[in-house]
Amino acid sequence: MIQTRSFPTRRALLVGLPLAAMVGAANAAPDKRMTAYKTPWCGCCGGWIAHMRQAGWTVEVIEREDLAPIRARHGVPDRLASCHTAVVGAYAIEGHVPAGDVDRLLRERPAARALSAPGMPGGSPGMEAAEREPYTTVLILNDGSTRVFGRHNGA
């Protein structure tokens, strides 16, 4: 029996390489861009934005006098509100959510509308000057229910 070596043909390479590149692009890390809505007078929001930028995010900042309409548009109830709302893809990010939680959200892509760190927890990104307190980030599911997504500062 004669053994032959099999090499890809030029045609197979010309067809296969672009396809492999497309598959690789589909599996690539998500685009790290977001829009953050904040009030003009809030200083801690700037700290959170700096935290996100340090984590590799590109953040467009839009100042508004009233953020309630933005939260309502993205399904964030008042009881889970904070001082700023960001939007990344189909998700809202409410308040001082750590960058690692946002990255995880985009990796896992749960059926949800938002991720929130309700209130202004001490020791969260942008609130480092305050005394550290345990807090959770809460995933707001598409049906409006919630579940704990992340635990921080010993929560």
C-alpha positions as CSV (number, residue, x, y, z in Angstrom):
1,M,0.0,0.0,0.0
2,I,1.3,3.4,-1.0
3,Q,0.9,6.2,1.5
4,T,0.4,9.6,0.3
5,R,0.5,12.9,2.1
6,S,-2.6,15.1,2.0
7,F,-2.0,18.8,1.8
8,P,-4.7,21.4,1.6
9,T,-5.3,22.7,-1.9
10,R,-4.9,26.3,-2.7
11,R,-8.6,26.5,-3.2
12,A,-9.3,25.0,0.2
13,L,-7.0,27.5,1.8
14,L,-8.6,30.4,0.0
15,V,-12.1,29.3,1.1
16,G,-11.2,28.1,4.6
17,L,-9.0,31.0,5.9
18,P,-11.7,33.7,5.6
19,L,-14.2,31.3,7.2
20,A,-11.8,30.6,10.1
21,A,-11.3,34.4,10.6
22,M,-15.1,34.9,10.7
23,V,-15.5,32.2,13.4
24,G,-12.6,33.7,15.4
25,A,-14.2,37.1,15.2
26,A,-17.5,35.7,16.4
27,N,-15.8,34.2,19.4
28,A,-13.7,37.3,20.2
29,A,-14.1,39.4,23.3
30,P,-17.1,41.8,23.2
31,D,-16.6,45.4,22.3
32,K,-15.8,47.2,25.5
33,R,-17.8,50.4,24.8
34,M,-20.6,51.9,26.9
35,T,-22.5,55.1,27.4
36,A,-22.8,56.4,30.9
37,Y,-25.6,58.7,31.9
38,K,-25.0,60.8,35.0
39,T,-26.1,64.0,36.6
40,P,-23.7,67.1,36.4
41,W,-23.2,67.3,40.1
42,C,-22.3,63.8,41.1
43,G,-18.6,63.2,41.8
44,C,-18.7,59.5,42.6
45,C,-20.0,58.8,39.1
46,G,-16.7,60.1,37.8
47,G,-14.8,57.7,40.0
48,W,-16.8,54.8,38.7
49,I,-16.2,55.9,35.1
50,A,-12.5,56.1,35.8
51,H,-12.7,52.6,37.2
52,M,-14.3,51.3,34.0
53,R,-11.8,53.1,31.8
54,Q,-8.9,51.6,33.9
55,A,-10.4,48.2,33.2
56,G,-10.2,48.8,29.5
57,W,-13.7,50.2,28.8
58,T,-14.3,53.2,26.4
59,V,-17.0,55.2,28.2
60,E,-19.0,58.0,26.5
61,V,-20.4,60.3,29.2
62,I,-23.8,62.0,28.8
63,E,-25.0,64.4,31.5
64,R,-28.7,64.7,32.3
65,E,-30.6,66.5,35.0
66,D,-33.0,63.6,35.4
67,L,-32.0,59.9,35.0
68,A,-35.4,58.4,35.8
69,P,-36.5,58.3,32.2
70,I,-33.3,56.4,31.2
71,R,-33.7,53.9,34.1
72,A,-37.4,53.4,33.1
73,R,-36.5,52.9,29.4
74,H,-34.1,50.1,30.5
75,G,-36.4,48.5,33.0
76,V,-34.5,49.5,36.2
77,P,-37.0,49.9,39.0
78,D,-36.6,52.8,41.5
79,R,-35.9,50.4,44.4
80,L,-32.7,49.2,42.5
81,A,-31.6,52.7,41.4
82,S,-28.3,54.4,42.0
83,C,-26.7,57.7,40.9
84,H,-25.8,56.8,37.3
85,T,-26.9,54.4,34.6
86,A,-24.7,53.0,31.8
87,V,-25.8,51.1,28.7
88,V,-23.7,48.4,27.1
89,G,-25.3,46.5,24.3
90,A,-28.8,45.4,25.4
91,Y,-28.0,45.8,29.1
92,A,-28.2,48.7,31.5
93,I,-25.6,48.9,34.3
94,E,-27.0,50.7,37.3
95,G,-24.7,52.3,39.8
96,H,-21.3,51.2,41.2
97,V,-21.1,47.8,39.5
98,P,-17.5,46.5,39.4
99,A,-15.9,46.1,36.0
100,G,-15.4,42.4,36.6
101,D,-19.2,41.9,37.0
102,V,-19.8,43.8,33.7
103,D,-17.3,41.6,31.9
104,R,-18.9,38.5,33.3
105,L,-22.3,39.7,32.3
106,L,-21.2,40.1,28.7
107,R,-19.4,36.7,28.7
108,E,-22.4,34.8,30.1
109,R,-25.2,36.9,28.3
110,P,-28.0,36.0,30.7
111,A,-31.7,36.7,29.7
112,A,-31.7,39.9,31.6
113,R,-32.2,43.6,31.1
114,A,-29.9,45.1,33.7
115,L,-27.2,44.7,36.4
116,S,-27.5,46.9,39.4
117,A,-25.5,47.8,42.6
118,P,-28.4,49.5,44.3
119,G,-27.7,52.7,46.3
120,M,-24.2,53.8,46.7
121,P,-22.4,51.1,48.6
122,G,-19.2,52.1,50.5
123,G,-16.1,50.6,49.1
124,S,-17.6,50.0,45.6
125,P,-15.9,51.4,42.5
126,G,-16.2,55.2,42.7
127,M,-17.1,55.0,46.4
128,E,-13.6,54.0,47.7
129,A,-13.4,57.0,50.1
130,A,-16.4,55.6,52.1
131,E,-16.0,52.9,54.6
132,R,-16.2,49.5,52.9
133,E,-19.5,47.7,53.3
134,P,-20.7,44.4,52.0
135,Y,-22.9,44.6,49.0
136,T,-24.3,42.6,46.1
137,T,-24.9,43.2,42.5
138,V,-28.4,42.3,41.4
139,L,-29.3,40.9,37.9
140,I,-32.7,42.2,36.8
141,L,-34.2,39.5,34.6
142,N,-36.4,40.1,31.6
143,D,-39.5,39.3,33.5
144,G,-38.7,41.9,36.2
145,S,-37.6,39.4,38.9
146,T,-34.1,39.6,40.3
147,R,-31.3,37.4,41.5
148,V,-27.9,38.0,43.1
149,F,-25.2,38.2,40.5
150,G,-22.1,39.1,42.5
151,R,-21.0,39.5,46.2
152,H,-18.5,42.1,47.2
153,N,-16.6,43.3,50.3
154,G,-17.5,40.1,52.2
155,A,-21.3,40.0,51.3
